[in-house]
Amino acid sequence: MPPLVSIIMPCYNAERYIAQSIESVLAQTYTNWELLITDDCSTDNSVKIVQQYCQQDDRINLLVPDEHHGIAVTRNLSLSRSKGRFVAFLDNDDIWASDKLEKQINYMLKNEVGFSYASYELIDSNGVPINKTIKTQGIIDYKRYLKNTIIGCGTVVLDKKIVGHISMPNNDTSDDMASWLNILRKGYKAYPLDDILLKYRITGNSASSNKFNAARDVWKVYRECENLNLIQSSYNFVCYAFNAVKKRVF
């Protein structure tokens, strides 16, 4: 039996897209997975949609807390229930390639890698490609990632047997960045798969769609999570800003 993969999916007012995201998990050629969805007090039909999938496939599990917590806590609630050796992340409006897990798990097992990421394609709110691909940038270590937040959350797979316990710091637009830094700071590296394994949806509701808030929270990670001084933070922020523009434009 191949190792179990725990897929972490936060959910908030995603009735328009979440079925497509879940269907992309159901279509995986790698079948030993559990999909852990935690809803963050959605006010639309998201919960009803997920409940229908739970009835169809017992690998899908839904948690509905009584209070709104934000995306970081929501992800952690799923992580606390995870049983898999491997952990993967998928947002409620993004779409995986059908061979995503198979390619990454095989690569990680073969090369004894604890952290992998992949290239991804941008799509608009209707799922139409906008002719932009975010390509991997080789092996990423701690210092390099401070300057270039190239790692797409929905492309990440982690091996808990190698990197240990996983939790997301409470930073609601950069919790993934802070999490990867926590792992990379320990000396682990993120290894790339050049394949395009994710379709990342650009919507007005995306946490990262507000560039000012995203930049503010990156600065917060530098200062409050990584405890960088003002000079170090400023230097890395300039590099981050340059690479963020380059990532979207070129």
Beta strands, then each sheet from edge to edge (+ up, - down):
strand 1: 5-11
strand 2: 33-39
strand 3: 60-63
strand 4: 86-89
strand 5: 95-96
strand 6: 115-123
strand 7: 129-134
strand 8: 157-159
strand 9: 191-201
sheet 1: 3+ 2+ 1+ 4+ 8- 6+ 7-
sheet 2: 3+ 2+ 1+ 4+ 8- 6+ 9+ 5-
end
